[in-house]
Amino acid sequence: MRLFRTALLAATLTLPLGAGAAVAETPANMLVVAQNIDDIVAIDPAQAYEFTSGELVTNTYDRLVQYDAEDPTVLSPGLAAEWTADDAAKTITFTLRDGAVFTSGNPVRAEDVVFSLARVIKLNLTPAFILTQLGWTPDNVGEMVTADGNTVTIKYTGDFSSAFALNVLAARPASIVDEVEVMAHETDGDMGNAWLNANSAGSGPFSLADYRPAELIRLNANPDYFKGAPAMTSVIIRHVAESATQQLLLTSGDVDIARNLTPDQIASIEGDGIKVETFPQAAVHFLSFNQKTEALQPEAVWEAARYLVNYEGMADSFLKGQMEIHQAFWPKGFPGSYDETPFTYDPEKAKQILADAGVETPIDVTLDVINAAPFTDMAQSLQASFAEAGINFDIIPGTGAQVITKYRDRTHEAMLLYWGPDFMDPHSNAKAFAYNADNSDGNYQATTTWRNAWAVPDDINTETMAALSEADPDKRLDIYVDLQKKVQETSPIVIMFQAAYEVAMQDDVDGYVNGATSDFVYYRLVTK
């Protein structure tokens, strides 16, 4: 492993390491990370859509407003020092902060903001759909995003509030690029796309010094970052596909952080100078009942089901480190989450609920599940615990494609699956779990409500749309909390867990932040 370290440092640093150099640990001003990074397809913010790409964009670019390392749950000023919103006129005016510069040394201008946002729309690559929600098209974006001195005015269309628009503008494709630098590298009208897929042109806490696909990423600290220079002058992310190799590199001191260890490795590695930190992730895991199945229509079945899940039994055994108990549709760690967990495993109470409602048992129902761990283990636990109250699951394992296709066709009976938001706004999940105004078979919707044929009550539908258009940010989040309580109490969708992500690191590493999605992985506050 010492040979690996010497080769790594020699390849990425200008340091006088000789062939016989003995290195006791990674340099104090460098963070070395072992991670599988072969998912990267593109790193241009207008195109980047993979997990690792999101991490890279977050650490090298800023947005007008953003969720930042100090608290990833709070929308904070980014390149905009302040903004005013006019919901009636569907307009937001941003005032740029003074003195912000790109890592090229060019000043951040309002024109760069206009260029960056229009560029995403005009290139129309994978993540462009996030910004087109604002009603922008290649034909109108020049009128919808305009600059005047040090201000940027953004217009939007649609039945939603500025709070929703701000969350859209905090998403990855809204990253601001250096127009002067990017257009100096334009090729065949690509607006610098090819060049930005090998380089960075942002104002973030780091700049991209070296990128070798499926091999290495090297980030250099930006000494002029508006929130202060990172403590680590360099971050090396080394592609290490095998988790066993990551474990060996971490325990030998060759890397500071290992990102892709298995639960078994995590359980065996903690201690002896290694610590493990757990970070909630965005995906929520749920059990749902198709309302086309008559035996699953009584609300008493839904209520009883919430007391037939052995939450702690699963979370403390085979799900340990992978999931934590969470019983609401919006993930913990996001603004507006509801984190109370009122339901526990109580088969006697479940049986009483069914008996009081006159529900006849046994109820035999098929349960579709992805044929992979931990889903099959979860299904077997549910099979055992639900049988205590006379609800018998016949487990039907299938590939992810088979299970999801069946779910979309509404041909399942019970389904074990998971759901994650496209970007940090609670409407992304509220629409999926608390809205279904047209339950007809011909009105296909990519939501859990429609796929389970649940005709959501009118009052919940109305409240969901009211939350989307609510102008007051605090009131808006309060509405989403109320919606989560209502769905938690009465719906055929039993939310059980939220995914968790464990990261192993040397004891002296502090300040690493891994938010609920890959867009919220931050190295800026790391110290050693």
One Martini backbone bead per residue (centre of mass of N, CA, C, O) as a GRO file, in nm:
protein
  528
    1MET     BB    1   0.052   0.065  -0.014
    2ARG     BB    2   0.296   0.256  -0.033
    3LEU     BB    3   0.304   0.250  -0.340
    4PHE     BB    4   0.037   0.387  -0.385
    5ARG     BB    5   0.101   0.653  -0.245
    6THR     BB    6   0.344   0.737  -0.412
    7ALA     BB    7   0.195   0.735  -0.683
    8LEU     BB    8  -0.024   0.934  -0.611
    9LEU     BB    9   0.150   1.179  -0.533
   10ALA     BB   10   0.321   1.190  -0.794
   11ALA     BB   11   0.061   1.232  -0.985
   12THR     BB   12  -0.064   1.502  -0.804
   13LEU     BB   13   0.218   1.617  -0.707
   14THR     BB   14   0.475   1.855  -0.615
   15LEU     BB   15   0.693   1.629  -0.474
   16PRO     BB   16   0.987   1.507  -0.294
   17LEU     BB   17   0.960   1.189  -0.384
   18GLY     BB   18   1.116   0.913  -0.329
   19ALA     BB   19   1.158   0.579  -0.361
   20GLY     BB   20   1.217   0.569  -0.024
   21ALA     BB   21   0.976   0.700   0.085
   22ALA     BB   22   0.826   0.776   0.403
   23VAL     BB   23   0.473   0.760   0.465
   24ALA     BB   24   0.253   0.801   0.731
   25GLU     BB   25   0.064   1.017   0.579
   26THR     BB   26  -0.131   1.230   0.472
   27PRO     BB   27  -0.137   1.534   0.402
   28ALA     BB   28  -0.261   1.800   0.589
   29ASN     BB   29  -0.365   1.964   0.304
   30MET     BB   30  -0.491   1.675   0.222
   31LEU     BB   31  -0.755   1.501   0.058
   32VAL     BB   32  -0.821   1.145   0.051
   33VAL     BB   33  -1.028   0.957  -0.177
   34ALA     BB   34  -1.221   0.663  -0.190
   35GLN     BB   35  -1.390   0.595  -0.510
   36ASN     BB   36  -1.658   0.539  -0.716
   37ILE     BB   37  -1.639   0.715  -1.055
   38ASP     BB   38  -1.778   0.551  -1.314
   39ASP     BB   39  -2.056   0.725  -1.354
   40ILE     BB   40  -1.935   0.934  -1.527
   41VAL     BB   41  -2.033   1.137  -1.815
   42ALA     BB   42  -2.065   1.438  -1.694
   43ILE     BB   43  -1.948   1.794  -1.584
   44ASP     BB   44  -2.135   1.972  -1.706
   45PRO     BB   45  -2.393   2.143  -1.564
   46ALA     BB   46  -2.580   2.104  -1.833
   47GLN     BB   47  -2.528   1.760  -1.808
   48ALA     BB   48  -2.507   1.668  -1.531
   49TYR     BB   49  -2.654   1.341  -1.373
   50GLU     BB   50  -2.473   1.216  -1.175
   51PHE     BB   51  -2.358   1.161  -0.873
   52THR     BB   52  -2.058   1.251  -0.899
   53SER     BB   53  -2.119   1.503  -1.064
   54GLY     BB   54  -2.266   1.654  -0.838
   55GLU     BB   55  -2.025   1.680  -0.649
   56LEU     BB   56  -1.842   1.838  -0.842
   57VAL     BB   57  -2.025   2.082  -0.895
   58THR     BB   58  -2.062   2.176  -0.597
   59ASN     BB   59  -1.733   2.228  -0.558
   60THR     BB   60  -1.708   2.440  -0.836
   61TYR     BB   61  -1.991   2.582  -0.789
   62ASP     BB   62  -2.243   2.832  -0.815
   63ARG     BB   63  -2.538   2.990  -0.707
   64LEU     BB   64  -2.756   3.215  -0.630
   65VAL     BB   65  -2.883   2.979  -0.471
   66GLN     BB   66  -2.811   2.766  -0.172
   67TYR     BB   67  -2.706   2.464  -0.037
   68ASP     BB   68  -2.490   2.443   0.234
   69ALA     BB   69  -2.251   2.320   0.449
   70GLU     BB   70  -2.352   2.439   0.722
   71ASP     BB   71  -2.670   2.394   0.597
   72PRO     BB   72  -2.849   2.180   0.385
   73THR     BB   73  -3.155   2.296   0.486
   74VAL     BB   74  -3.070   2.592   0.389
   75LEU     BB   75  -3.146   2.866   0.212
   76SER     BB   76  -2.885   3.049   0.053
   77PRO     BB   77  -2.667   3.262  -0.030
   78GLY     BB   78  -2.472   3.313  -0.305
   79LEU     BB   79  -2.424   3.513  -0.563
   80ALA     BB   80  -2.658   3.621  -0.404
   81ALA     BB   81  -2.718   3.852  -0.153
   82GLU     BB   82  -3.010   3.920  -0.274
   83TRP     BB   83  -3.384   3.916  -0.276
   84THR     BB   84  -3.688   3.966  -0.470
   85ALA     BB   85  -4.041   3.887  -0.460
   86ASP     BB   86  -4.312   3.857  -0.715
   87ASP     BB   87  -4.585   3.667  -0.734
   88ALA     BB   88  -4.777   3.823  -0.916
   89ALA     BB   89  -4.537   3.866  -1.144
   90LYS     BB   90  -4.333   3.636  -1.153
   91THR     BB   91  -4.071   3.766  -0.986
   92ILE     BB   92  -3.705   3.778  -0.957
   93THR     BB   93  -3.462   3.979  -0.780
   94PHE     BB   94  -3.110   3.995  -0.811
   95THR     BB   95  -2.825   4.063  -0.605
   96LEU     BB   96  -2.506   4.077  -0.637
   97ARG     BB   97  -2.219   4.015  -0.509
   98ASP     BB   98  -1.936   4.147  -0.403
   99GLY     BB   99  -1.626   4.019  -0.541
  100ALA     BB  100  -1.688   3.791  -0.715
  101VAL     BB  101  -1.496   3.510  -0.846
  102PHE     BB  102  -1.344   3.334  -1.060
  103THR     BB  103  -1.082   3.110  -1.101
  104SER     BB  104  -0.971   3.291  -1.343
  105GLY     BB  105  -1.044   3.609  -1.227
  106ASN     BB  106  -1.311   3.666  -1.314
  107PRO     BB  107  -1.585   3.832  -1.281
  108VAL     BB  108  -1.901   3.825  -1.152
  109ARG     BB  109  -2.177   3.854  -1.367
  110ALA     BB  110  -2.486   3.901  -1.484
  111GLU     BB  111  -2.415   3.783  -1.765
  112ASP     BB  112  -2.339   3.499  -1.657
  113VAL     BB  113  -2.619   3.421  -1.565
  114VAL     BB  114  -2.768   3.444  -1.829
  115PHE     BB  115  -2.591   3.250  -1.986
  116SER     BB  116  -2.617   2.993  -1.809
  117LEU     BB  117  -2.929   2.952  -1.823
  118ALA     BB  118  -2.957   2.963  -2.132
  119ARG     BB  119  -2.763   2.731  -2.197
  120VAL     BB  120  -2.934   2.500  -2.088
  121ILE     BB  121  -3.176   2.542  -2.278
  122LYS     BB  122  -3.021   2.529  -2.553
  123LEU     BB  123  -2.886   2.247  -2.514
  124ASN     BB  124  -3.084   2.033  -2.397
  125LEU     BB  125  -3.010   1.847  -2.166
  126THR     BB  126  -3.097   1.637  -1.927
  127PRO     BB  127  -3.141   1.875  -1.681
  128ALA     BB  128  -3.332   2.095  -1.820
  129PHE     BB  129  -3.616   2.027  -1.693
  130ILE     BB  130  -3.583   2.187  -1.432
  131LEU     BB  131  -3.593   2.477  -1.574
  132THR     BB  132  -3.854   2.440  -1.758
  133GLN     BB  133  -4.060   2.476  -1.520
  134LEU     BB  134  -4.044   2.804  -1.562
  135GLY     BB  135  -4.113   2.842  -1.886
  136TRP     BB  136  -3.863   2.782  -2.052
  137THR     BB  137  -3.717   2.868  -2.370
  138PRO     BB  138  -3.525   2.931  -2.638
  139ASP     BB  139  -3.718   3.178  -2.721
  140ASN     BB  140  -3.768   3.316  -2.405
  141VAL     BB  141  -3.511   3.336  -2.214
  142GLY     BB  142  -3.419   3.632  -2.292
  143GLU     BB  143  -3.683   3.748  -2.134
  144MET     BB  144  -3.667   3.584  -1.849
  145VAL     BB  145  -3.347   3.660  -1.851
  146THR     BB  146  -3.201   3.950  -1.698
  147ALA     BB  147  -2.980   4.238  -1.715
  148ASP     BB  148  -2.879   4.506  -1.462
  149GLY     BB  149  -2.591   4.532  -1.390
  150ASN     BB  150  -2.616   4.381  -1.057
  151THR     BB  151  -2.878   4.250  -1.186
  152VAL     BB  152  -3.133   3.987  -1.181
  153THR     BB  153  -3.411   3.891  -1.383
  154ILE     BB  154  -3.676   3.657  -1.305
  155LYS     BB  155  -3.901   3.469  -1.489
  156TYR     BB  156  -4.224   3.301  -1.453
  157THR     BB  157  -4.435   3.016  -1.501
  158GLY     BB  158  -4.710   2.919  -1.319
  159ASP     BB  159  -4.867   2.737  -1.038
  160PHE     BB  160  -4.641   2.899  -0.846
  161SER     BB  161  -4.401   2.990  -0.636
  162SER     BB  162  -4.102   3.133  -0.547
  163ALA     BB  163  -4.010   2.897  -0.371
  164PHE     BB  164  -3.996   2.697  -0.602
  165ALA     BB  165  -3.809   2.861  -0.790
  166LEU     BB  166  -3.567   2.865  -0.593
  167ASN     BB  167  -3.521   2.557  -0.594
  168VAL     BB  168  -3.456   2.542  -0.890
  169LEU     BB  169  -3.209   2.754  -0.865
  170ALA     BB  170  -3.057   2.533  -0.664
  171ALA     BB  171  -2.991   2.356  -0.887
  172ARG     BB  172  -2.747   2.225  -1.075
  173PRO     BB  173  -2.811   2.372  -1.366
  174ALA     BB  174  -2.783   2.670  -1.206
  175SER     BB  175  -2.503   2.703  -1.255
  176ILE     BB  176  -2.228   2.928  -1.270
  177VAL     BB  177  -2.056   3.046  -1.550
  178ASP     BB  178  -1.778   3.148  -1.740
  179GLU     BB  179  -1.821   3.301  -2.027
  180VAL     BB  180  -1.539   3.381  -2.123
  181GLU     BB  181  -1.406   3.102  -2.083
  182VAL     BB  182  -1.604   2.920  -2.236
  183MET     BB  183  -1.609   3.074  -2.520
  184ALA     BB  184  -1.299   3.026  -2.569
  185HIS     BB  185  -1.394   2.692  -2.598
  186GLU     BB  186  -1.552   2.682  -2.844
  187THR     BB  187  -1.714   2.417  -3.052
  188ASP     BB  188  -1.928   2.410  -3.293
  189GLY     BB  189  -2.153   2.553  -3.103
  190ASP     BB  190  -2.123   2.418  -2.784
  191MET     BB  191  -2.070   2.624  -2.550
  192GLY     BB  192  -1.822   2.449  -2.414
  193ASN     BB  193  -1.891   2.146  -2.351
  194ALA     BB  194  -1.634   1.984  -2.402
  195TRP     BB  195  -1.452   2.146  -2.208
  196LEU     BB  196  -1.644   2.111  -1.945
  197ASN     BB  197  -1.582   1.784  -1.954
  198ALA     BB  198  -1.258   1.867  -1.840
  199ASN     BB  199  -1.351   2.130  -1.690
  200SER     BB  200  -1.360   2.441  -1.510
  201ALA     BB  201  -1.597   2.755  -1.458
  202GLY     BB  202  -1.599   2.869  -1.156
  203SER     BB  203  -1.665   2.997  -0.798
  204GLY     BB  204  -1.587   2.790  -0.612
  205PRO     BB  205  -1.392   2.632  -0.363
  206PHE     BB  206  -1.314   2.478  -0.632
  207SER     BB  207  -1.096   2.342  -0.875
  208LEU     BB  208  -1.018   2.179  -1.170
  209ALA     BB  209  -0.707   2.010  -1.224
  210ASP     BB  210  -0.805   1.697  -1.259
  211TYR     BB  211  -0.936   1.461  -1.516
  212ARG     BB  212  -0.982   1.098  -1.504
  213PRO     BB  213  -1.156   0.869  -1.617
  214ALA     BB  214  -1.176   0.618  -1.395
  215GLU     BB  215  -0.933   0.751  -1.183
  216LEU     BB  216  -0.933   1.091  -1.140
  217ILE     BB  217  -0.961   1.366  -0.896
  218ARG     BB  218  -0.858   1.716  -0.886
  219LEU     BB  219  -0.868   1.960  -0.631
  220ASN     BB  220  -0.847   2.311  -0.593
  221ALA     BB  221  -0.826   2.565  -0.402
  222ASN     BB  222  -1.002   2.871  -0.347
  223PRO     BB  223  -0.863   3.162  -0.219
  224ASP     BB  224  -1.129   3.358  -0.325
  225TYR     BB  225  -1.351   3.269  -0.166
  226PHE     BB  226  -1.630   3.424  -0.025
  227LYS     BB  227  -1.607   3.212   0.243
  228GLY     BB  228  -1.335   3.105   0.207
  229ALA     BB  229  -1.079   2.909   0.226
  230PRO     BB  230  -0.999   2.607   0.229
  231ALA     BB  231  -0.808   2.395   0.420
  232MET     BB  232  -0.788   2.231   0.171
  233THR     BB  233  -0.578   2.253  -0.107
  234SER     BB  234  -0.656   1.941  -0.162
  235VAL     BB  235  -0.849   1.701  -0.364
  236ILE     BB  236  -0.849   1.345  -0.378
  237ILE     BB  237  -1.015   1.132  -0.619
  238ARG     BB  238  -1.006   0.788  -0.619
  239HIS     BB  239  -1.045   0.523  -0.818
  240VAL     BB  240  -1.225   0.259  -0.633
  241ALA     BB  241  -1.414  -0.016  -0.688
  242GLU     BB  242  -1.320  -0.182  -0.449
  243SER     BB  243  -1.405  -0.219  -0.122
  244ALA     BB  244  -1.160  -0.377  -0.018
  245THR     BB  245  -0.954  -0.166  -0.109
  246GLN     BB  246  -1.062   0.069   0.051
  247GLN     BB  247  -1.018  -0.058   0.327
  248LEU     BB  248  -0.711  -0.094   0.306
  249LEU     BB  249  -0.640   0.206   0.258
  250LEU     BB  250  -0.758   0.310   0.524
  251THR     BB  251  -0.606   0.126   0.736
  252SER     BB  252  -0.313   0.222   0.612
  253GLY     BB  253  -0.340   0.551   0.540
  254ASP     BB  254  -0.382   0.627   0.222
  255VAL     BB  255  -0.663   0.729   0.321
  256ASP     BB  256  -0.929   0.929   0.462
  257ILE     BB  257  -1.163   0.818   0.267
  258ALA     BB  258  -1.445   0.585   0.243
  259ARG     BB  259  -1.742   0.551   0.031
  260ASN     BB  260  -1.786   0.204  -0.045
  261LEU     BB  261  -1.876   0.041   0.195
  262THR     BB  262  -1.992  -0.218   0.351
  263PRO     BB  263  -2.165  -0.312   0.622
  264ASP     BB  264  -1.957  -0.525   0.711
  265GLN     BB  265  -1.712  -0.338   0.700
  266ILE     BB  266  -1.813  -0.125   0.892
  267ALA     BB  267  -1.842  -0.317   1.142
  268SER     BB  268  -1.514  -0.392   1.131
  269ILE     BB  269  -1.361  -0.089   1.121
  270GLU     BB  270  -1.426   0.038   1.375
  271GLY     BB  271  -1.157   0.180   1.493
  272ASP     BB  272  -0.832   0.232   1.508
  273GLY     BB  273  -0.869   0.539   1.374
  274ILE     BB  274  -1.173   0.479   1.293
  275LYS     BB  275  -1.464   0.630   1.153
  276VAL     BB  276  -1.832   0.662   1.150
  277GLU     BB  277  -2.066   0.822   0.934
  278THR     BB  278  -2.412   0.920   0.924
  279PHE     BB  279  -2.636   0.979   0.636
  280PRO     BB  280  -2.909   1.094   0.524
  281GLN     BB  281  -3.130   1.007   0.265
  282ALA     BB  282  -3.381   1.059   0.022
  283ALA     BB  283  -3.488   0.781   0.029
  284VAL     BB  284  -3.801   0.620   0.043
  285HIS     BB  285  -3.958   0.343   0.207
  286PHE     BB  286  -4.236   0.131   0.090
  287LEU     BB  287  -4.573   0.026   0.142
  288SER     BB  288  -4.828  -0.081  -0.095
  289PHE     BB  289  -5.185  -0.052  -0.193
  290ASN     BB  290  -5.399  -0.163  -0.425
  291GLN     BB  291  -5.729  -0.036  -0.497
  292LYS     BB  292  -5.809  -0.280  -0.696
  293THR     BB  293  -5.804  -0.439  -0.428
  294GLU     BB  294  -6.054  -0.514  -0.222
  295ALA     BB  295  -5.903  -0.616   0.045
  296LEU     BB  296  -5.734  -0.315   0.045
  297GLN     BB  297  -5.959  -0.079   0.098
  298PRO     BB  298  -5.968  -0.068   0.388
  299GLU     BB  299  -5.857   0.150   0.629
  300ALA     BB  300  -5.788  -0.065   0.844
  301VAL     BB  301  -5.558  -0.192   0.684
  302TRP     BB  302  -5.373   0.054   0.683
  303GLU     BB  303  -5.358   0.089   0.989
  304ALA     BB  304  -5.255  -0.193   1.067
  305ALA     BB  305  -4.994  -0.193   0.896
  306ARG     BB  306  -4.838   0.017   1.082
  307TYR     BB  307  -4.830  -0.235   1.315
  308LEU     BB  308  -4.672  -0.468   1.112
  309VAL     BB  309  -4.400  -0.329   1.127
  310ASN     BB  310  -4.058  -0.415   1.196
  311TYR     BB  311  -3.868  -0.165   1.230
  312GLU     BB  312  -3.645  -0.232   1.445
  313GLY     BB  313  -3.572  -0.515   1.352
  314MET     BB  314  -3.453  -0.417   1.080
  315ALA     BB  315  -3.270  -0.169   1.168
  316ASP     BB  316  -3.097  -0.366   1.380
  317SER     BB  317  -3.000  -0.548   1.140
  318PHE     BB  318  -2.995  -0.570   0.802
  319LEU     BB  319  -3.030  -0.230   0.801
  320LYS     BB  320  -2.784  -0.148   0.931
  321GLY     BB  321  -2.673   0.164   0.795
  322GLN     BB  322  -2.902   0.186   0.549
  323MET     BB  323  -3.142   0.248   0.756
  324GLU     BB  324  -3.411   0.454   0.881
  325ILE     BB  325  -3.663   0.555   1.059
  326HIS     BB  326  -3.941   0.661   0.842
  327GLN     BB  327  -4.298   0.811   0.813
  328ALA     BB  328  -4.247   1.017   0.569
  329PHE     BB  329  -4.232   1.158   0.243
  330TRP     BB  330  -4.020   1.358   0.357
  331PRO     BB  331  -3.702   1.390   0.408
  332LYS     BB  332  -3.467   1.393   0.616
  333GLY     BB  333  -3.284   1.707   0.575
  334PHE     BB  334  -3.528   1.864   0.473
  335PRO     BB  335  -3.722   2.107   0.418
  336GLY     BB  336  -4.026   2.005   0.578
  337SER     BB  337  -3.988   1.782   0.760
  338TYR     BB  338  -4.128   1.481   0.915
  339ASP     BB  339  -3.988   1.297   1.209
  340GLU     BB  340  -4.207   1.141   1.318
  341THR     BB  341  -4.264   0.802   1.492
  342PRO     BB  342  -4.570   0.659   1.587
  343PHE     BB  343  -4.493   0.370   1.481
  344THR     BB  344  -4.523   0.030   1.593
  345TYR     BB  345  -4.484  -0.291   1.677
  346ASP     BB  346  -4.842  -0.419   1.700
  347PRO     BB  347  -5.032  -0.690   1.651
  348GLU     BB  348  -5.265  -0.655   1.853
  349LYS     BB  349  -5.363  -0.383   1.752
  350ALA     BB  350  -5.415  -0.471   1.461
  351LYS     BB  351  -5.630  -0.685   1.524
  352GLN     BB  352  -5.828  -0.486   1.657
  353ILE     BB  353  -5.876  -0.302   1.415
  354LEU     BB  354  -5.995  -0.522   1.232
  355ALA     BB  355  -6.223  -0.615   1.420
  356ASP     BB  356  -6.371  -0.339   1.461
  357ALA     BB  357  -6.418  -0.323   1.130
  358GLY     BB  358  -6.488  -0.618   1.013
  359VAL     BB  359  -6.235  -0.763   0.911
  360GLU     BB  360  -6.158  -1.031   0.724
  361THR     BB  361  -5.978  -1.323   0.807
  362PRO     BB  362  -5.784  -1.394   0.578
  363ILE     BB  363  -5.536  -1.220   0.376
  364ASP     BB  364  -5.451  -1.255   0.038
  365VAL     BB  365  -5.128  -1.135  -0.093
  366THR     BB  366  -4.930  -0.988  -0.315
  367LEU     BB  367  -4.559  -0.925  -0.323
  368ASP     BB  368  -4.365  -0.700  -0.470
  369VAL     BB  369  -4.003  -0.746  -0.547
  370ILE     BB  370  -3.683  -0.689  -0.551
  371ASN     BB  371  -3.419  -0.921  -0.641
  372ALA     BB  372  -3.267  -0.787  -0.368
  373ALA     BB  373  -3.062  -0.653  -0.161
  374PRO     BB  374  -3.284  -0.579   0.105
  375PHE     BB  375  -3.571  -0.649  -0.013
  376THR     BB  376  -3.609  -0.952   0.051
  377ASP     BB  377  -3.574  -0.921   0.356
  378MET     BB  378  -3.810  -0.730   0.398
  379ALA     BB  379  -4.031  -0.916   0.286
  380GLN     BB  380  -3.991  -1.143   0.500
  381SER     BB  381  -4.060  -0.968   0.742
  382LEU     BB  382  -4.346  -0.890   0.650
  383GLN     BB  383  -4.456  -1.174   0.626
  384ALA     BB  384  -4.427  -1.242   0.931
  385SER     BB  385  -4.577  -0.992   1.066
  386PHE     BB  386  -4.853  -1.001   0.908
  387ALA     BB  387  -4.939  -1.293   0.993
  388GLU     BB  388  -5.026  -1.215   1.288
  389ALA     BB  389  -5.306  -1.075   1.139
  390GLY     BB  390  -5.383  -1.238   0.860
  391ILE     BB  391  -5.160  -1.132   0.651
  392ASN     BB  392  -5.072  -1.282   0.338
  393PHE     BB  393  -4.767  -1.308   0.177
  394ASP     BB  394  -4.683  -1.337  -0.169
  395ILE     BB  395  -4.379  -1.351  -0.296
  396ILE     BB  396  -4.261  -1.146  -0.585
  397PRO     BB  397  -3.990  -1.166  -0.761
  398GLY     BB  398  -3.786  -0.914  -0.943
  399THR     BB  399  -3.691  -0.705  -1.142
  400GLY     BB  400  -3.685  -0.378  -1.159
  401ALA     BB  401  -3.837  -0.362  -1.429
  402GLN     BB  402  -4.074  -0.550  -1.355
  403VAL     BB  403  -4.180  -0.403  -1.107
  404ILE     BB  404  -4.221  -0.117  -1.230
  405THR     BB  405  -4.408  -0.199  -1.461
  406LYS     BB  406  -4.633  -0.307  -1.279
  407TYR     BB  407  -4.678  -0.042  -1.128
  408ARG     BB  408  -4.753   0.135  -1.378
  409ASP     BB  409  -5.001  -0.075  -1.451
  410ARG     BB  410  -5.165  -0.162  -1.191
  411THR     BB  411  -5.103  -0.505  -1.130
  412HIS     BB  412  -5.075  -0.507  -0.844
  413GLU     BB  413  -5.109  -0.528  -0.492
  414ALA     BB  414  -4.834  -0.534  -0.345
  415MET     BB  415  -4.558  -0.296  -0.263
  416LEU     BB  416  -4.196  -0.277  -0.266
  417LEU     BB  417  -4.044   0.050  -0.236
  418TYR     BB  418  -3.904   0.357  -0.376
  419TRP     BB  419  -3.829   0.724  -0.321
  420GLY     BB  420  -3.715   1.023  -0.501
  421PRO     BB  421  -3.608   1.331  -0.553
  422ASP     BB  422  -3.508   1.569  -0.799
  423PHE     BB  423  -3.538   1.805  -0.583
  424MET     BB  424  -3.534   2.065  -0.332
  425ASP     BB  425  -3.874   2.000  -0.306
  426PRO     BB  426  -4.167   1.897  -0.160
  427HIS     BB  427  -4.337   1.866  -0.422
  428SER     BB  428  -4.193   1.621  -0.542
  429ASN     BB  429  -4.348   1.431  -0.317
  430ALA     BB  430  -4.638   1.534  -0.287
  431LYS     BB  431  -4.732   1.452  -0.571
  432ALA     BB  432  -4.679   1.140  -0.513
  433PHE     BB  433  -4.845   1.116  -0.207
  434ALA     BB  434  -5.085   1.384  -0.227
  435TYR     BB  435  -5.180   1.332  -0.544
  436ASN     BB  436  -5.511   1.265  -0.719
  437ALA     BB  437  -5.752   1.394  -0.935
  438ASP     BB  438  -5.709   1.143  -1.156
  439ASN     BB  439  -5.789   0.787  -1.144
  440SER     BB  440  -5.778   0.706  -1.420
  441ASP     BB  441  -5.639   0.483  -1.639
  442GLY     BB  442  -5.572   0.711  -1.873
  443ASN     BB  443  -5.410   0.889  -1.632
  444TYR     BB  444  -5.106   0.889  -1.632
  445GLN     BB  445  -4.887   0.872  -1.335
  446ALA     BB  446  -4.574   0.948  -1.163
  447THR     BB  447  -4.720   0.807  -0.897
  448THR     BB  448  -4.820   0.645  -0.611
  449THR     BB  449  -5.120   0.705  -0.618
  450TRP     BB  450  -5.194   0.611  -0.903
  451ARG     BB  451  -5.049   0.329  -0.896
  452ASN     BB  452  -5.259   0.262  -0.638
  453ALA     BB  453  -5.548   0.381  -0.696
  454TRP     BB  454  -5.562   0.655  -0.525
  455ALA     BB  455  -5.820   0.863  -0.432
  456VAL     BB  456  -5.764   1.151  -0.335
  457PRO     BB  457  -5.874   1.365  -0.138
  458ASP     BB  458  -5.973   1.682  -0.195
  459ASP     BB  459  -5.832   1.825   0.046
  460ILE     BB  460  -5.546   1.723  -0.028
  461ASN     BB  461  -5.526   1.827  -0.312
  462THR     BB  462  -5.568   2.125  -0.237
  463GLU     BB  463  -5.326   2.148  -0.039
  464THR     BB  464  -5.101   2.081  -0.237
  465MET     BB  465  -5.153   2.329  -0.428
  466ALA     BB  466  -5.128   2.545  -0.207
  467ALA     BB  467  -4.831   2.495  -0.145
  468LEU     BB  468  -4.715   2.565  -0.424
  469SER     BB  469  -4.845   2.879  -0.410
  470GLU     BB  470  -4.708   2.964  -0.159
  471ALA     BB  471  -4.526   3.251  -0.064
  472ASP     BB  472  -4.468   3.165   0.221
  473PRO     BB  473  -4.219   2.967   0.328
  474ASP     BB  474  -4.320   2.880   0.613
  475LYS     BB  475  -4.610   2.807   0.538
  476ARG     BB  476  -4.538   2.601   0.327
  477LEU     BB  477  -4.396   2.399   0.517
  478ASP     BB  478  -4.641   2.357   0.703
  479ILE     BB  479  -4.817   2.221   0.492
  480TYR     BB  480  -4.632   1.977   0.442
  481VAL     BB  481  -4.648   1.868   0.726
  482ASP     BB  482  -4.953   1.820   0.724
  483LEU     BB  483  -4.954   1.624   0.486
  484GLN     BB  484  -4.778   1.408   0.618
  485LYS     BB  485  -4.971   1.341   0.847
  486LYS     BB  486  -5.212   1.250   0.672
  487VAL     BB  487  -5.064   1.025   0.513
  488GLN     BB  488  -4.965   0.873   0.764
  489GLU     BB  489  -5.259   0.806   0.876
  490THR     BB  490  -5.421   0.809   0.566
  491SER     BB  491  -5.306   0.548   0.366
  492PRO     BB  492  -5.189   0.296   0.126
  493ILE     BB  493  -4.906   0.421   0.239
  494VAL     BB  494  -4.616   0.276   0.396
  495ILE     BB  495  -4.383   0.444   0.562
  496MET     BB  496  -4.055   0.333   0.695
  497PHE     BB  497  -3.791   0.446   0.537
  498GLN     BB  498  -3.456   0.579   0.526
  499ALA     BB  499  -3.187   0.626   0.379
  500ALA     BB  500  -2.841   0.546   0.440
  501TYR     BB  501  -2.496   0.679   0.481
  502GLU     BB  502  -2.176   0.540   0.508
  503VAL     BB  503  -1.868   0.687   0.636
  504ALA     BB  504  -1.527   0.631   0.627
  505MET     BB  505  -1.270   0.759   0.859
  506GLN     BB  506  -1.049   0.933   0.991
  507ASP     BB  507  -1.034   1.072   1.305
  508ASP     BB  508  -0.910   1.363   1.191
  509VAL     BB  509  -1.173   1.401   1.038
  510ASP     BB  510  -1.345   1.710   0.969
  511GLY     BB  511  -1.639   1.851   0.807
  512TYR     BB  512  -1.789   1.642   0.663
  513VAL     BB  513  -2.046   1.660   0.402
  514ASN     BB  514  -2.357   1.454   0.363
  515GLY     BB  515  -2.621   1.483   0.218
  516ALA     BB  516  -2.923   1.361   0.075
  517THR     BB  517  -2.747   1.421  -0.179
  518SER     BB  518  -2.501   1.458  -0.418
  519ASP     BB  519  -2.537   1.781  -0.407
  520PHE     BB  520  -2.442   1.745  -0.072
  521VAL     BB  521  -2.119   1.741  -0.112
  522TYR     BB  522  -1.861   1.854   0.120
  523TYR     BB  523  -1.510   2.000   0.149
  524ARG     BB  524  -1.471   2.294   0.272
  525LEU     BB  525  -1.476   2.206   0.604
  526VAL     BB  526  -1.230   2.040   0.605
  527THR     BB  527  -1.031   1.877   0.853
  528LYS     BB  528  -0.699   1.743   1.014
   0.00000   0.00000   0.00000
